[in-house]
Amino acid sequence: MDLLSNFAEHFIGVFKAGGETFMGYVTGIIPLLICLMTFVTAIVKFIGEERVDKFMNKITNNVITRYTIFPVVAVFILANPMCYSFIRFVRERYKPAVYDAVVSFVHPITGLFPHANGGELFVYLGIAEGFNKLGISTGSLAIRYLIAGVVVIFIRGIITERLTMYMAKRQGVNFDEIENRGD
């Protein structure tokens, strides 16, 4: 009988934990995201969507800035997960690669700017603790994380872009046609 009651208690415990996590989202990240989305939308409307698109096209037309500056700015300003909304300003042909660069940068930025991805902070702090025990500065670790992250997102962006173009060509996808439609 104890075995059955323990099973039932643990079974319900899983759903209680899920409910607590859900309530954490409802009272934490969801309002934050709504406020950030409203703020970004207001800024875009204030500046003008056409001007923002034009500026973002300038940044993302250059391969170096597309896979370095753009992801860094998106993650630094909007943090994870709102940073992905910046990708809406990128031309269709580059969206998969820019997404790959942005998603790959949400961890390396955490050492210097923990606000960018609080969920990844525990990983960085665990590694930093090892550096502390060795007497090595965690500041240098954070800088190295950031530099390595920028190098990695640049490489990943280029590789993903090439893979996207290769797959699109095989599938007969015409990005010029898609981008001219304005979808």
C-alpha positions, 0 to 999 in steps of 0.5 A, spaced: 500 500 500 505 504 501 508 503 494 502 505 491 501 511 495 508 513 494 507 512 486 501 516 486 504 522 491 510 522 486 506 522 480 502 528 482 508 531 484 510 531 477 504 535 475 505 540 481 512 542 479 509 543 472 504 547 474 509 551 479 513 552 472 507 554 468 505 559 474 513 562 474 512 563 466 505 566 467 508 571 472 515 572 470 517 571 463 510 572 459 509 579 462 516 581 460 516 578 453 509 582 452 512 588 455 519 588 451 515 586 444 510 592 446 516 596 447 520 594 440 514 595 436 513 602 439 520 604 437 519 601 430 513 605 429 516 611 432 522 610 427 518 608 422 518 601 419 521 603 412 527 606 416 528 600 420 528 595 415 533 600 411 538 600 416 537 593 418 538 591 410 545 595 411 547 591 417 545 584 414 547 585 407 555 585 409 557 578 411 561 580 417 556 584 420 550 580 419 554 574 423 557 578 428 554 585 430 547 583 428 546 577 433 550 581 438 546 587 438 540 583 438 542 578 444 545 584 448 539 589 447 533 584 447 536 578 451 533 571 450 528 569 447 526 576 445 532 577 441 529 572 435 524 577 433 530 582 430 530 576 425 524 579 422 528 585 419 533 580 415 532 578 408 529 571 407 535 568 404 539 569 410 534 568 416 536 561 417 543 563 418 542 569 422 537 565 427 543 560 428 548 565 429 543 569 434 541 562 438 549 560 438 550 567 442 545 567 447 550 563 452 557 566 450 554 573 452 552 571 459 559 572 462 559 579 461 552 581 460 548 576 465 541 579 463 542 577 456 540 570 458 539 568 465 537 561 464 544 560 461 547 563 467 548 557 471 552 554 466 557 560 466 557 560 474 559 553 474 565 553 469 567 560 473 567 556 479 572 552 477 576 558 474 576 561 481 578 555 485 584 555 480 585 562 482 584 565 475 580 571 473 573 570 471 573 577 468 578 574 463 574 567 462 568 572 460 572 576 455 574 569 452 567 566 452 565 573 448 570 573 443 570 565 442 562 566 441 563 571 436 568 567 432 563 561 433 557 565 430 561 568 424 563 561 422 556 558 424 552 563 420 557 562 414 556 555 414 549 555 415 548 560 409 551 556 404 547 550 407 541 554 406 543 556 399 545 549 397 538 546 400 534 551 397 537 550 390 536 543 390 529 544 392 528 549 387 526 555 392 527 562 389 529 567 394 528 573 389 521 571 388 519 570 395 523 577 397 519 581 392 512 578 394 513 582 401 511 576 405 
